[in-house]
Amino acid sequence: MTKPHEPDYILLAIVFLLTAFGLAMVASASLVKGQDNFGDIYYYAKHQFLYGVLPGLFLFFFAQKVYYKHWKKLVLPLLILAVLALMLVFIPSLGFSHGGAKRWLIIGSLSFQPAEMIKLVFIAYLASWFVKKGEKVKDFKETVLPLMIMLGILGILIMAQPNLGTLCIIVFASFSLFFIAGGKISHIIFLVVFLSAVLFMLIRFEPYRMNRFIIYLSPEMDPQGIGYQINQAMLAIGSGGFWGMGFLQGRQKYNYLPESHGDSIFAVLAEELGFIGVLFLMVLFLTFAWRCFLVAKNAPDQFGRLLAAGISLTIILQFFINIGAISRFLPLTGVPLPFISYGGSSLIFTLLGAGIILNISRYTTKARKGLYIL
């Protein structure tokens, strides 16, 4: 094993800043909900800290100490465990439904979303799998067909919840890893065309997804019905202006904006902190992306390169999908904003993934005191 050097301290600092910023925004966005539901304005912030930040940071520090190649031996049993967890959400005594979706697994007094686990574990498995394939990654029967079967099985389980946003992230990250691993362009085009047709059918034949697409095109059609969330989100973003209304001073979280501390938290952020706050968040995430891709670029081997790139893409794609949906550049998907949205499962596995990337940064080929030579 190569002797490790210092980690990427810039990446480490960005992860801490994003985590702290996210906790502060959850505290602000959930004030009203906490008071209404539990008589405690900081209930959700406390819950996020105890069941998201603390275990997430523990796993973050654990992962950044574990030699990344050790994950090769664990990816298959972890994948099997994650798939079983996806299945268990459909057992009434174990699964929990909210808003018509069966995405939560109850373990004692705790709950978590297996879909958040599968995003990280499946990408890690593919990184190991593509490395084992070697030159066979260019073979249709050896690689493309098995990849389609795996995505099909996961797709059935995830869409049964349903959770189209998570499936899209997994598919995009999988295709990107396939490309980085050396897959043929013709095979990638085939996969994109095939999956685009499947996506069209999933949207076309499910009324609520079709409604989201229609509202994306014409949000004024039903402002008090299916267009309510996006219209309230746009009102919050527009109200923020350049400087914002001030931290804790937003109005849309007063039971106007659905999921104000969850998927819609970016709208609260824009309303309270304005363009300056949005710019600050964008700089943090773009810096996070830059450092992660430098880690992938300078990784010492193909597994490290694919693992860092896959985890990075999964996190960054969620960021742009969430902001794009809330800003009406994309249809609403229900994808959380990484590090920022309320939800212990999302934060825990995001921090675990960031910890793995930080460990890879300790073995990169171009590093000096944690800073990369471009």
C-alpha positions in Angstrom: 0.0 0.0 0.0 1.3 3.4 -1.0 2.2 5.6 2.0 -0.5 8.3 2.3 0.2 12.0 2.2 -1.9 14.9 3.6 -5.5 15.0 2.4 -7.0 17.8 0.3 -7.6 20.4 3.0 -9.6 22.6 0.7 -12.1 19.8 0.1 -12.2 19.1 3.8 -13.0 22.8 4.6 -15.7 22.9 1.9 -17.4 19.8 3.3 -17.5 21.4 6.8 -18.8 24.7 5.4 -21.6 23.0 3.4 -22.6 20.9 6.4 -22.7 23.9 8.8 -24.5 26.0 6.2 -27.0 23.3 5.6 -27.8 22.9 9.4 -28.3 26.7 9.7 -30.7 26.7 6.7 -32.7 23.8 8.1 -33.0 25.7 11.4 -34.4 28.7 9.6 -36.6 26.9 7.1 -38.2 24.6 9.7 -39.1 27.2 12.4 -42.8 27.2 11.6 -43.1 23.5 11.0 -41.3 22.7 14.2 -43.6 25.0 16.2 -46.8 23.7 14.6 -45.9 20.0 14.8 -43.9 19.7 18.0 -44.1 23.0 19.8 -40.3 23.5 19.3 -39.1 25.9 16.6 -35.7 24.1 16.5 -37.1 20.5 16.6 -36.0 19.8 13.0 -32.6 21.4 13.4 -32.0 19.3 16.5 -33.1 16.2 14.7 -30.9 16.9 11.7 -27.9 17.5 14.0 -28.5 14.3 16.1 -29.5 11.9 13.3 -27.7 13.5 10.3 -24.7 15.7 11.2 -23.3 13.6 14.0 -23.5 10.1 12.4 -22.6 11.7 9.1 -19.4 13.3 10.3 -18.5 10.1 12.2 -18.7 8.2 8.9 -17.0 11.0 7.1 -13.9 10.8 9.4 -14.1 7.0 9.4 -14.1 6.8 5.6 -11.3 9.3 5.1 -9.1 7.0 7.3 -10.0 3.7 5.5 -7.8 2.9 2.5 -10.2 3.3 -0.4 -9.2 -0.1 -2.0 -10.7 -1.9 1.0 -14.1 -0.9 -0.4 -13.6 -3.3 -3.3 -14.1 -6.3 -0.9 -17.3 -4.7 0.6 -19.2 -3.4 -2.4 -21.0 -6.6 -3.3 -22.3 -7.5 0.2 -23.2 -3.8 0.7 -25.1 -3.8 -2.6 -27.0 -6.9 -1.6 -27.9 -5.3 1.7 -29.0 -2.1 0.0 -31.2 -4.0 -2.5 -32.8 -6.0 0.4 -33.5 -2.7 2.2 -35.2 -1.4 -1.0 -37.4 -4.5 -0.9 -38.2 -4.2 2.8 -39.9 -0.8 2.4 -42.9 -2.6 0.9 -43.5 -4.7 4.0 -46.2 -2.8 6.0 -44.6 -3.5 9.4 -41.2 -2.1 8.2 -41.9 0.4 5.6 -43.2 3.9 6.1 -45.3 5.9 3.6 -45.4 9.7 3.2 -47.2 11.7 0.5 -48.0 8.6 -1.4 -44.4 7.4 -1.5 -43.0 4.3 0.2 -39.4 5.3 0.6 -38.6 4.9 4.3 -37.6 1.8 6.3 -38.3 1.9 10.0 -35.7 0.3 12.4 -36.8 0.7 16.0 -37.4 4.4 16.6 -35.2 5.3 13.5 -36.0 5.6 9.9 -33.9 5.9 6.8 -34.2 5.9 3.0 -32.6 2.9 1.3 -32.6 4.8 -2.0 -29.9 7.2 -0.5 -27.8 4.1 0.3 -28.2 2.5 -3.1 -27.0 5.7 -4.9 -23.6 5.4 -3.2 -23.3 1.7 -3.0 -24.2 1.0 -6.6 -21.8 3.5 -8.0 -19.0 2.0 -5.8 -19.9 -1.4 -7.1 -19.8 -0.3 -10.7 -16.4 1.3 -10.2 -15.1 -2.1 -9.0 -17.0 -4.0 -11.7 -15.7 -1.9 -14.6 -12.2 -2.3 -13.4 -12.5 -6.1 -13.3 -14.0 -6.0 -16.8 -10.8 -4.4 -18.2 -10.9 -4.4 -22.0 -14.2 -6.3 -22.0 -15.9 -3.1 -21.0 -16.1 -2.4 -24.8 -18.0 -5.7 -25.3 -21.8 -5.4 -25.6 -22.7 -8.8 -24.3 -20.1 -8.7 -21.5 -20.8 -5.3 -20.2 -23.8 -3.4 -21.7 -26.3 -6.2 -21.3 -25.4 -7.0 -17.7 -25.5 -3.2 -16.9 -28.9 -2.9 -18.4 -30.2 -5.8 -16.4 -28.8 -4.4 -13.1 -30.3 -1.0 -13.9 -33.6 -2.6 -14.8 -33.8 -4.5 -11.5 -32.9 -1.3 -9.5 -35.3 0.7 -11.7 -38.3 -1.6 -10.9 -37.6 -1.4 -7.1 -37.0 2.3 -7.1 -40.0 3.2 -9.4 -42.2 1.0 -7.2 -41.6 3.5 -4.3 -41.8 5.7 -6.6 -38.6 7.8 -6.9 -37.9 8.9 -10.5 -35.3 11.5 -9.4 -33.1 9.0 -7.7 -33.3 6.6 -10.7 -32.3 9.3 -13.1 -29.3 10.2 -10.9 -28.2 6.5 -10.8 -28.6 6.0 -14.5 -26.7 9.2 -15.4 -23.9 8.4 -13.0 -23.7 4.8 -14.3 -23.5 6.0 -17.9 -20.8 8.5 -17.0 -18.7 5.8 -15.3 -19.2 3.5 -18.3 -17.8 6.3 -20.5 -14.8 7.0 -18.1 -14.1 3.3 -17.9 -13.6 3.2 -21.7 -17.1 2.2 -23.0 -17.8 2.6 -26.7 -19.5 5.8 -27.7 -21.9 3.8 -29.9 -22.9 1.7 -26.8 -23.4 4.9 -24.8 -25.6 6.4 -27.5 -27.7 3.2 -27.6 -28.1 3.3 -23.8 -29.1 6.9 -23.8 -31.7 6.4 -26.6 -33.1 3.3 -24.9 -33.4 4.8 -21.5 -34.8 8.1 -22.9 -37.6 6.1 -24.4 -38.2 4.4 -21.0 -38.2 7.7 -19.3 -40.7 9.1 -21.7 -43.1 6.2 -21.0 -42.6 6.6 -17.2 -43.7 10.2 -17.5 -46.4 9.7 -20.2 -48.3 7.0 -18.4 -48.2 8.3 -14.8 -50.6 11.2 -14.3 -48.7 13.0 -11.5 -45.4 12.9 -13.4 -47.2 14.2 -16.6 -48.7 16.9 -14.5 -45.3 18.0 -13.3 -44.1 18.2 -16.8 -47.1 20.2 -17.9 -46.7 22.6 -15.0 -43.0 22.9 -15.8 -44.1 24.2 -19.3 -47.0 26.3 -18.0 -46.9 27.0 -14.2 -49.7 29.5 -14.5 -52.2 26.8 -15.5 -53.2 25.7 -12.0 -51.5 28.1 -9.5 -53.6 26.7 -6.5 -53.3 23.1 -7.5 -50.4 21.2 -9.2 -48.6 24.4 -9.9 -48.7 25.7 -6.3 -45.3 24.5 -5.1 -43.3 25.8 -8.1 -45.2 29.1 -8.1 -44.5 29.6 -4.3 -40.9 28.7 -4.9 -40.5 31.3 -7.7 -42.2 33.9 -5.5 -39.7 33.2 -2.7 -36.7 33.3 -5.1 -38.0 36.6 -6.6 -38.6 38.2 -3.2 -35.0 37.7 -2.2 -33.6 40.2 -4.6 -29.9 40.9 -4.3 -29.4 41.0 -0.5 -32.3 38.9 0.6 -34.9 39.5 3.4 -32.5 38.5 6.1 -31.7 35.2 7.8 -34.7 33.8 9.6 -36.9 36.6 8.0 -38.4 34.7 5.1 -42.2 34.6 4.7 -42.8 31.6 2.4 -41.8 29.1 5.2 -45.0 30.2 7.1 -46.9 27.3 5.6 -47.0 28.8 2.1 -44.1 26.8 0.5 -44.4 23.0 0.7 -41.4 21.1 1.9 -39.7 24.4 2.9 -37.0 22.6 4.9 -36.7 19.7 2.5 -36.7 19.7 -1.3 -37.7 23.4 -1.5 -35.1 24.7 0.9 -33.2 26.4 -1.9 -36.2 28.8 -2.3 -36.0 29.7 1.4 -32.3 30.3 1.0 -32.8 32.6 -2.0 -35.6 34.5 -0.2 -33.6 35.1 3.0 -30.1 35.5 1.7 -30.8 36.8 -1.8 -28.5 36.6 -4.8 -25.5 36.9 -2.5 -26.5 33.8 -0.6 -27.2 31.8 -3.7 -23.8 32.9 -5.1 -22.1 31.8 -1.9 -23.7 28.4 -2.2 -22.8 28.1 -5.9 -19.2 28.9 -5.1 -19.0 26.3 -2.4 -20.5 23.6 -4.6 -18.4 24.5 -7.6 -15.3 24.4 -5.5 -16.4 21.1 -4.1 -16.8 19.8 -7.7 -13.4 21.2 -8.7 -11.6 19.5 -5.9 -13.4 16.2 -6.3 -12.6 16.1 -10.0 -9.0 16.9 -9.3 -8.9 13.9 -6.9 -10.4 11.7 -9.7 -8.0 13.0 -12.3 -4.9 12.4 -10.1 -6.1 9.1 -8.5 -3.3 6.5 -8.5 -5.4 3.8 -10.2 -8.5 3.2 -12.3 -10.6 2.1 -9.3 -9.8 5.3 -7.4 -10.5 7.3 -10.5 -13.9 5.7 -11.1 -14.9 5.7 -7.4 -14.1 9.4 -7.0 -15.7 10.4 -10.3 -18.8 8.4 -9.6 -19.4 9.7 -6.1 -18.7 13.2 -7.2 -21.1 13.1 -10.1 -23.8 11.6 -7.9 -23.6 14.5 -5.4 -23.1 17.3 -7.9 -25.9 16.1 -10.2 -28.3 16.1 -7.3 -27.3 19.7 -6.6 -28.0 20.9 -10.1 -31.3 18.9 -10.4 -32.6 20.3 -7.2 -31.7 23.9 -8.0 -32.9 23.5 -11.6 -36.3 22.1 -10.5 -36.9 24.8 -7.8 -35.8 27.5 -10.2 -38.1 26.1 -12.9 -35.3 25.2 -15.3 -36.3 21.5 -14.8 -39.5 19.7 -13.8 -40.0 19.0 -10.1 -38.4 15.7 -9.1 -38.2 15.5 -5.3 -34.4 15.3 -5.3 -32.9 16.8 -2.0 -30.2 19.5 -2.1 -27.0 17.7 -0.9 -25.7 18.9 2.5 -28.5 21.4 2.7 -32.0 19.7 2.7 -33.4 18.2 5.8 -33.0 14.5 5.9 -30.6 12.3 7.9 -30.2 9.6 5.2 -29.2 12.0 2.5 -26.7 13.8 4.7 -25.2 10.6 6.1 -24.5 9.0 2.8 -23.4 12.2 1.2 -20.8 12.7 4.0 -19.8 9.1 3.7 -19.2 9.5 0.0 -17.2 12.7 0.6 -15.1 10.9 3.2 -14.2 8.2 0.6 -13.2 10.9 -1.9 -11.0 12.6 0.8 -9.3 9.3 1.5 -8.5 8.9 -2.3 -7.0 12.5 -2.1 -4.4 11.1 0.3 -3.0 8.8 -2.4 -3.1 11.1 -5.5 -0.1 11.3 -7.7 0.1 15.1 -7.8 -0.1 16.6 -4.3 1.8 18.9 -2.1 0.5 19.6 1.4 -3.0 18.7 0.3 -3.0 21.1 -2.6 -3.0 19.8 -6.1 -0.8 20.9 -8.9 -2.9 21.7 -12.0 
